[in-house]
Amino acid sequence: MHAERMDRVRAAMAAQGIDVLLLSVGPDLPWLVGYEAMPLERLTMLVLPREGEATLVVPRLEAPRVVERPDVFALRPWEEAEDPVAAVAALAGPASVVAVGDRTWGGFVLDLQGVMPGGARWVRASAVTGPLRARKDPEEVAALRVAAEAADRVAAQLQGGEVPLRGRTEAQVSADIGQRLLDEGHHRVNFAIVAAGAHAASPHHEPGEAVIEAGQVVLCDFGGTWPTPSGAGYCSDITRCVSLGPPPPEVADAYDALRAAQAASVAAADVGTACEAVDAAARDPLVAAGYGDRFIHRTGHGIGVEEHEDPYIVAGNAAALEAGHAFSVEPGIYTPGAWGLRLEDIVVATDAGPLALNRADHSLVLVDA
Amino acid sequence: MHAERMDRVRAAMAAQGIDVLLLSVGPDLPWLVGYEAMPLERLTMLVLPREGEATLVVPRLEAPRVVERPDVFALRPWEEAEDPVAAVAALAGPASVVAVGDRTWGGFVLDLQGVMPGGARWVRASAVTGPLRARKDPEEVAALRVAAEAADRVAAQLQGGEVPLRGRTEAQVSADIGQRLLDEGHHRVNFAIVAAGAHAASPHHEPGEAVIEAGQVVLCDFGGTWPTPSGAGYCSDITRCVSLGPPPPEVADAYDALRAAQAASVAAADVGTACEAVDAAARDPLVAAGYGDRFIHRTGHGIGVEEHEDPYIVAGNAAALEAGHAFSVEPGIYTPGAWGLRLEDIVVATDAGPLALNRADHSLVLVDA
């Protein structure tokens, strides 16, 4: 699998005239070779010339963690007193177009620019890897599906009243949901937003010491990473709101509009449809219903090894969905100082139509918890 | 406090001829303004011209998370369809020397280089912030101390046999230690290495499904982040080894040598001493005792808002320790396929001599757990 991905990457490099690909921290490296670099000041970097052997430059004390794959890459451990940037530059050779991983620490990019040939053109590695990673193969879709099913089980526990809410802080509930993600098989919790009442009007609210009260609507947006034998993990991401009592009419009305808009957007996600059209399928009815200025973010983001990746479901993205594209559909309505609502599923575009991976109840469930 | 730090940063920029400082994800931003950027594809960046107002460019949906400090920075939220890179470039103006945060995603550095004036010189922000952040003020030392005391309490629980070991997997013990770090007051677990038997020969071993057995030596290296009202958190980091039964003579001998070397290195950490001399104070006796080729890493790293930061206690670093420098002293001895040992404290250089913040028992404690 990794050898096959390497071939596709080399072909894309050739098509774009890229001489060398440099990958460090971030999702490209585990996707390509099954190894995740530690985010440390000690540089780990895969050097992949368009032609010639790939080499993983790695701190000697990380080397024991690497599962060697001699058919895919050579290993070049560096010692504590060595300069890994010089080692990378030597392996890269006289490149005139260099692609570097989007999440590589900027300091290393500057260091490399200082020692590699002047006048080289530097581009984001995602120009090469983004379109390849966006098209999930069947094993990747299967991993996203089991991750989504695990997230659904946690959502069902929330909706079933098994997650105590009233009288606990948002932070406590967030920790509880995180533990449930692990219990259901994720190997890492990426986030667990719990936003009660007016806090839900901030889409990325940080769960804090606020105590959840009767009558509040609680927005929960959570996800983790599901391990696979390939060495790369795949992400889940789901949002459900629950209500600790009958919601006020304006909230119930807004939720009805939101649910319909979300479903319309999912239904629009056919192969060949532009990403911006999928965004519009959620946005247009909300604008028509008067919620336009309260839907303050894009409709969704791609998902895979990375929580957010190509394709982005956003106005201005005219790229067409392809079979295997996996992404969130998550419109929201936010009323500052009062309440917020969001509804999110992960969807895969397939030749047989849009496939929603999340099946947890889509209604604003009343819970007594 | 933030205004005072801003003044020191501007003075350092002037001394180094830097026109604008650009800070995104990573520890510089919370240290300087109390806000931590989310590691997302949506750019958050502080633009600090050497003269003129600082501005925090932030995605609109993150803006509610920002604690506004109008005396320190202006807020510039950007909308989903806007280009934040262009917004940063406009605020930065015609800079000829640009400093950018070391951990800024490389993709954003390339994007900024593409739209900011050609021919500008780009340098790491740590050239400005590193020396300033390395010298901890009394409040920062106090935060490191309470974090170290909390880590010590967890180490004491480990050494006191309160953390079950035998029959559990490394991963389970790692999760247990992580939970204890939170219970003792950390707000985030950064890592909890648990390496049993031969696994400890890999300094950054990832705790896995291996079941811990009677008779093994178990290396535990763990730390978290301690919250402070300033908005920046400070890190703990400690390593202790425990033995599930009397260790073999070669392990006991190695531990004695390691403990003496670690104590000698701590004792050497006076203001004015070169970092490389502190490294040598641990390394020389281990080399003399025949362990030189098994001590495969530097002696330590600075610590503060970041787990690893300036100053690095490593051969080749001739910089002298200054009052307020805080760093780890953590020599190790690793025998591949057999066992590994490491002993680590956090130490602050003060005018009254080296101050070791960790006080947990430094011996190879026998535990029955």
Contacts between the chains, C-beta under 8 A, distances in Angstrom:
chain1	res1	chain2	res2	distance
A	24	B	106	8.0
A	38	B	204	6.8
A	40	B	308	6.4
A	41	B	301	7.9
A	41	B	308	5.3
A	41	B	309	8.0
A	60	B	296	6.0
A	60	B	297	7.8
A	61	B	202	7.6
A	61	B	203	4.3
A	61	B	204	5.9
A	61	B	296	6.0
A	61	B	297	5.1
A	62	B	204	5.8
A	64	B	201	7.4
A	64	B	202	3.7
A	64	B	205	7.3
A	64	B	336	7.9
A	65	B	202	6.5
A	65	B	204	6.3
A	65	B	205	7.4
A	65	B	206	6.1
A	80	B	296	7.4
A	80	B	297	5.7
A	80	B	298	5.1
A	80	B	314	6.3
A	80	B	315	7.3
A	81	B	314	7.5
A	81	B	315	5.4
A	81	B	316	5.8
A	100	B	106	5.3
A	100	B	110	7.3
A	101	B	106	6.5
A	102	B	105	5.9
A	102	B	106	6.3
A	102	B	107	3.5
A	103	B	105	5.1
A	103	B	106	6.8
A	103	B	107	7.1
A	104	B	105	7.5
A	104	B	106	3.7
A	105	B	102	5.9
A	105	B	103	5.0
A	105	B	104	7.5
A	105	B	106	6.8
A	106	B	100	5.3
A	106	B	101	6.4
A	106	B	102	6.2
A	106	B	103	6.8
A	106	B	104	3.8
A	106	B	105	6.8
A	106	B	106	5.5
A	106	B	108	7.3
A	106	B	109	4.2
A	106	B	124	7.8
A	107	B	102	3.4
A	107	B	103	7.1
A	107	B	124	4.6
A	107	B	126	6.8
A	108	B	106	7.3
A	109	B	106	4.2
A	109	B	109	5.2
A	109	B	110	7.1
A	110	B	100	7.3
A	110	B	109	7.1
A	110	B	122	5.4
A	110	B	123	6.8
A	110	B	124	6.0
A	111	B	124	7.9
A	113	B	122	7.5
A	122	B	110	5.3
A	122	B	113	7.5
A	123	B	110	6.9
A	124	B	106	7.8
A	124	B	107	4.6
A	124	B	110	6.0
A	124	B	111	7.9
A	126	B	107	6.8
A	201	B	64	7.4
A	202	B	61	7.6
A	202	B	64	3.7
A	202	B	65	6.5
A	203	B	61	4.3
A	204	B	38	6.8
A	204	B	61	5.8
A	204	B	62	5.7
A	204	B	65	6.3
A	205	B	64	7.3
A	205	B	65	7.3
A	206	B	65	6.1
A	296	B	60	6.0
A	296	B	61	6.0
A	296	B	80	7.4
A	297	B	60	7.9
A	297	B	61	5.1
A	297	B	80	5.7
A	298	B	80	5.2
A	301	B	41	7.9
A	308	B	40	6.4
A	308	B	41	5.3
A	309	B	41	8.0
A	314	B	80	6.3
A	314	B	81	7.5
A	315	B	80	7.3
A	315	B	81	5.5
A	316	B	81	5.8
A	336	B	64	7.9
